[in-house]
């Protein structure tokens, strides 16, 4: 990969995660990839991945990727990112991270659990790349706007909308 980030590549990785979901007619299948690009290193590192219902508790893709990133040991972080200073904590890393998600991060959970948009805001991620907006099948989603309002950059990845929506609606 050159110095230019191949956003479609990372969105396709997120689509691969979405396809791992257990399909259900009452929820979307979403995949997410959390990445980091260090200033002194032209490559992009995948910190963690996630998909809907991967972890126990009716979990969502973006939240799962964040949980898995926070669970990385200092040794695992240095293996992933050899150039990282030893005193850098995961909170600092997340503030420089970017999330790729096949569907707009939720702003409302019918289960009453915290929305993914709120989890991304709390993690203070730098940017969120989105494959497709969340359809109004279950709730009206305002996740992208919530991220923008919190100062997180949002970019819509064009060209994969149909593929992201097809993966999301597996089981519908």
C-alpha positions in Angstrom: 0.0 0.0 0.0 1.3 3.5 -0.8 1.2 6.5 1.4 -2.4 7.1 0.3 -4.8 5.2 2.5 -7.0 2.7 0.6 -10.3 3.4 2.3 -12.1 0.8 0.2 -9.6 -1.8 1.4 -10.5 -1.1 5.0 -14.2 -0.9 4.3 -14.0 -4.4 2.6 -12.3 -5.7 5.8 -15.3 -4.3 7.7 -17.7 -6.0 5.2 -15.9 -9.3 5.9 -16.6 -8.7 9.6 -20.2 -8.0 8.9 -20.6 -11.3 7.1 -19.5 -13.1 10.3 -22.6 -11.9 12.2 -25.3 -14.3 13.2 -28.2 -13.1 11.1 -31.4 -12.0 12.8 -34.6 -10.3 11.4 -34.6 -7.8 14.2 -31.2 -6.3 13.9 -28.6 -5.3 11.3 -25.3 -7.1 10.6 -22.5 -4.5 10.8 -18.8 -4.8 10.7 -16.1 -2.4 12.0 -12.4 -2.0 11.7 -10.4 0.3 14.0 -7.2 1.6 12.5 -4.2 3.8 13.4 -1.7 5.6 11.2 1.3 6.9 13.1 2.9 10.1 11.9 6.3 8.5 11.6 5.0 5.4 9.8 3.3 5.5 6.4 1.4 2.3 6.9 -2.0 1.9 8.6 -2.3 -0.6 11.4 -5.5 -2.5 12.2 -5.9 -2.2 16.0 -9.1 -4.3 16.3 -12.1 -5.5 14.4 -15.7 -6.1 15.5 -19.0 -7.3 14.3 -22.6 -7.2 15.6 -23.3 -9.7 18.4 -19.7 -10.9 18.4 -19.3 -10.4 22.1 -21.9 -11.4 24.8 -24.7 -8.9 25.6 -26.4 -7.8 22.3 -23.3 -6.0 21.3 -22.6 -3.8 18.2 -19.7 -3.8 15.8 -18.0 -0.5 16.7 -18.4 -1.0 20.4 -16.9 -4.5 20.1 -13.8 -3.2 18.2 -13.3 -0.6 20.9 -13.6 -3.2 23.7 -11.1 -5.4 21.9 -8.7 -2.5 21.4 -8.9 -1.5 25.1 -8.1 -5.1 26.0 -4.8 -5.0 24.2 -1.8 -5.4 26.5 1.1 -2.9 26.2 3.1 -5.8 24.7 0.5 -6.4 22.1 0.3 -2.7 21.2 4.1 -2.6 20.7 3.9 -5.7 18.5 1.2 -4.0 16.4 2.9 -0.6 16.4 6.7 -1.1 17.0 7.3 2.7 16.8 4.9 3.6 19.6 6.5 5.1 22.7 6.2 2.8 25.7 4.5 5.4 27.8 1.5 5.9 25.5 -1.8 4.6 26.8 -4.8 3.2 24.9 -6.8 6.4 25.4 -4.2 8.4 23.6 -4.0 5.8 20.8 -7.8 5.9 20.4 -7.8 9.6 20.1 -5.6 9.2 16.9 -7.6 6.1 15.6 -10.0 5.9 12.8 -13.1 3.7 12.6 -14.4 2.0 9.4 -17.9 0.8 9.8 -20.2 -0.7 7.2 -23.2 1.2 8.6 -23.7 4.5 10.3 -23.0 4.2 14.0 -26.3 3.9 15.9 -27.6 6.9 17.9 -30.5 4.9 19.5 -30.6 1.4 20.8 -34.0 -0.3 21.2 -32.4 -2.5 23.8 -31.6 0.5 26.0 -27.8 -0.1 25.7 -25.5 2.8 25.0 -25.4 3.8 21.3 -22.2 3.2 19.2 -22.0 6.9 18.3 -21.7 7.7 22.0 -19.0 5.0 22.4 -17.0 6.5 19.6 -17.4 10.0 21.1 -16.3 8.8 24.5 -13.3 7.1 22.9 -12.5 10.5 21.2 -11.6 8.8 17.9 -10.3 11.0 15.2 -12.4 10.0 12.3 -15.2 7.6 11.2 -15.6 6.2 7.7 -19.1 5.0 7.0 -20.2 2.6 4.2 -24.0 3.4 4.3 -26.5 5.3 6.4 -28.6 3.3 8.8 -32.1 2.8 7.2 -35.1 3.6 9.2 -36.1 -0.1 9.6 -36.0 0.0 13.4 -35.2 3.6 14.5 -34.3 7.0 13.1 -30.5 7.2 13.2 -28.6 10.4 13.7 -25.2 8.8 14.5 -23.2 10.6 11.9 -24.5 14.0 12.9 -23.9 13.2 16.5 -20.2 12.4 15.7 -19.9 15.6 13.7 -21.5 17.6 16.5 -18.8 16.1 18.9 -16.0 17.2 16.6 -15.3 13.8 15.0 -14.6 13.9 11.3 -17.0 11.7 9.3 -16.4 10.5 5.7 -18.9 8.5 3.6 -17.1 5.9 1.5 -18.8 5.9 -1.9 -19.4 2.9 -4.1 -20.0 0.2 -1.5 -23.5 1.3 -0.3 -25.4 -1.6 -1.9 -22.9 -4.2 -0.6 -23.0 -2.7 2.9 -26.8 -2.6 2.9 -27.0 -6.2 1.6 -24.7 -7.4 4.4 -26.6 -5.4 7.0 -29.9 -7.0 6.1 -28.8 -10.6 6.2 -31.6 -12.5 7.8 -34.3 -9.9 6.9 
